[in-house]
Every structure is written in structure tokens, then in C-alpha cells.
Amino acid sequence: MPQKTVNVFILILAAALAVTAGGCDERMRKKFIRPTDQDKKLEKLDVVYQPVEYSPDFFDPAEQYEQNFHVWKAWHTDLKDAVEANDGLKRKKYLLEHAIDALRSMQYWLVPEGQKDFDALVAELMTIDAEFQKPEAMQNDQSILRSLDIIQNKIQGEYDLGHVKDRLIQSH
């Protein structure tokens, strides 16, 4: 080997020996060592729970009924629009299901005598669901629209808040 190569090799070996003997720089060591849990420990805090008294839940039956009435009205209108526009069957069933749910929510706020009449309205909507079960070519959209109009007129005429105020449950 030439003398120059040997000198370079010795120089590199000496530099490596100096680095390993001297150890790593403190900053370099901190970079690769995880801090212990003792460094991260926080003082434990004593948690004190103070009881809070809440007023009992009170739902005004008239407000709840009226809100559910408006929700039903929106779903029912959307259902009529979907039938008129000949939307897909899946959308019509979805809207009908939500209209029925809104009717049942209205029914919840009525006294038991008033709930019986609502069962007939829900049954009428279920006949529309039976109409949707038929093949699309056999569905009579005009008949469905007439049924929806009859149900809407009956509910808006007999079951708006002004007519059922005396048949609402007292409080819940």
C-alpha cells in the first residue's frame, strides 16, 4: 500500500477513536434518549365534586305537540312532492317512514282517548306503504296523492293545536 493511503487510514482510525472515547455531545444524547416518567410527573390534584341541583325536566305538551305537528307537515309535504315528481321508490318510502314517525310523536302527547283516533291515521298511511310495495307500473300515483290529501286535510282540520289543546296530556 502506498504511504499516503496508510496515513489517511490511520487518520480516520484516530478520529473514530477520539469520537468514541470522548463520548457523544450532550445535546446529541438528549435527542435520542426518552425522558423518564419522573420528569413528567405532575402533582396529583384532589378533585372535589360539588353536587349541582338541576330543576326537573319539564316539557310543555302544547309546545312539543306543535313542534311535532310542524315536523309532520314538512315530511308530508315532501312526500307529496316526491309522489308528484315521480321520485324513486326508496325516497318515497323514506319520506313516508318519517311522516309516520312524526305522527307517532304527535300521538305521544295526546291522552289515550285521542291516541286511538291517531291509530286510524297511521293505518291510512300504512295503506300507502302497501301501495308502494306493488310494482312501480301498478302504482296509482293519483290514488296515493288523493289519500295523502285526505290525511292532510283530516290532520290539519282536526288535529292542529287549537283543536287538541284539551286532549293533550298534562305534563311530562
C-alpha positions in Angstrom: 0.0 0.0 0.0 1.2 3.5 -0.7 2.3 5.6 2.3 -0.4 8.2 1.6 -3.3 5.7 1.8 -1.9 4.3 5.1 -1.7 7.8 6.6 -5.3 8.6 5.6 -6.4 5.3 7.1 -4.6 6.0 10.4 -6.0 9.5 10.5 -9.6 8.1 10.0 -9.0 5.5 12.7 -7.6 8.1 15.1 -10.7 10.3 14.5 -13.1 7.4 15.1 -11.2 6.5 18.3 -11.3 10.1 19.5 -15.1 10.3 18.9 -15.8 7.1 20.7 -13.5 7.8 23.6 -14.8 11.3 24.0 -18.5 10.2 24.0 -21.4 11.9 22.4 -22.2 15.5 22.7 -24.8 16.2 25.5 -27.2 17.7 23.0 -26.9 14.7 20.8 -27.5 12.3 23.7 -30.7 14.2 24.7 -32.0 14.0 21.2 -32.1 10.2 21.3 -33.0 9.4 24.9 -36.5 9.3 26.1 -37.3 11.3 29.3 -38.2 9.2 32.3 -41.7 9.2 33.8 -40.3 11.0 36.8 -39.6 14.0 34.7 -43.2 14.1 33.5 -44.9 13.5 36.8 -47.4 16.2 37.8 -48.7 16.8 41.3 -51.8 15.0 41.9 -54.8 17.2 42.4 -57.5 16.5 44.8 -60.8 16.6 42.9 -63.8 17.9 44.8 -67.2 17.3 43.4 -69.9 19.7 44.3 -73.4 18.5 43.8 -75.5 20.6 41.4 -79.2 20.6 41.7 -81.0 20.8 38.4 -84.6 21.7 38.0 -86.7 18.7 36.9 -87.2 18.4 33.2 -90.4 19.9 32.1 -91.8 19.6 28.6 -94.8 21.7 27.7 -97.0 19.2 25.9 -98.5 22.0 23.8 -95.1 23.1 22.6 -94.0 19.6 21.9 -97.2 18.7 20.1 -96.9 21.8 17.9 -93.3 21.1 17.1 -94.1 17.6 16.1 -97.0 18.9 14.1 -94.7 21.1 12.0 -92.3 18.3 11.6 -95.0 16.0 10.3 -96.3 18.8 8.0 -92.8 19.1 6.4 -92.4 15.4 5.9 -95.9 15.1 4.5 -95.3 17.9 2.1 -92.0 16.4 0.9 -93.8 13.0 0.4 -96.5 14.6 -1.7 -93.9 16.4 -3.8 -91.9 13.2 -4.3 -95.0 11.4 -5.5 -95.9 14.2 -7.8 -92.3 14.3 -9.2 -92.3 10.5 -9.5 -89.1 10.3 -7.4 -87.5 6.9 -6.7 -89.3 4.4 -4.6 -86.6 4.4 -2.0 -87.0 8.1 -1.4 -90.8 7.9 -1.2 -90.6 5.1 1.4 -88.0 7.1 3.4 -90.3 10.1 3.4 -93.4 8.0 4.3 -91.5 6.4 7.2 -90.6 9.8 8.6 -94.1 11.1 8.2 -95.4 8.1 10.2 -92.8 8.7 12.9 -93.8 12.3 13.2 -97.4 11.3 13.5 -96.5 8.9 16.3 -94.5 11.6 18.0 -97.7 13.8 17.9 -99.7 10.9 19.2 -97.4 10.6 22.3 -98.6 13.9 23.6 -102.3 13.1 23.5 -104.4 11.5 26.2 -105.2 7.8 25.5 -108.7 8.6 24.1 -107.1 10.9 21.5 -104.4 8.4 20.6 -107.0 5.9 19.4 -108.1 8.2 16.6 -104.4 8.6 15.6 -104.1 4.9 15.1 -106.6 5.1 12.2 -104.5 7.9 10.6 -101.3 5.8 10.9 -103.2 2.8 9.4 -104.2 5.0 6.4 -100.6 5.9 5.9 -99.6 2.3 6.1 -102.0 1.6 3.2 -99.9 4.0 1.1 -96.9 1.9 2.2 -98.7 -1.2 0.9 -99.3 0.7 -2.4 -95.5 1.3 -2.6 -94.9 -2.4 -2.2 -96.6 -3.0 -5.6 -94.5 -3.0 -8.8 -94.0 0.6 -10.0 -96.0 0.1 -13.1 -99.1 -0.9 -11.0 -98.8 2.0 -8.5 -101.5 4.6 -8.9 -99.9 7.9 -8.1 -103.2 9.8 -8.3 -104.8 7.5 -5.8 -101.8 8.0 -3.5 -102.0 11.7 -3.8 -105.7 11.7 -3.0 -105.1 9.6 0.1 -102.3 12.0 1.1 -104.6 15.0 0.6 -107.4 13.3 2.7 -105.0 12.6 5.5 -103.5 16.1 5.4 -106.9 17.7 5.5 -108.0 15.5 8.4 -105.0 16.2 10.4 -104.9 19.9 9.7 -108.6 20.2 10.4 -109.0 18.0 13.5 -105.5 17.7 15.0 -103.9 21.1 14.8 -103.0 22.6 18.2 -106.2 24.6 18.5 -108.4 21.5 18.3 -106.5 19.2 20.5 -105.4 21.5 23.3 -107.9 20.0 25.7 -106.8 16.4 24.7 -103.1 16.9 25.5 -101.5 15.2 28.4 -101.0 17.4 31.4 -97.2 17.4 31.8 -94.3 15.1 31.4 
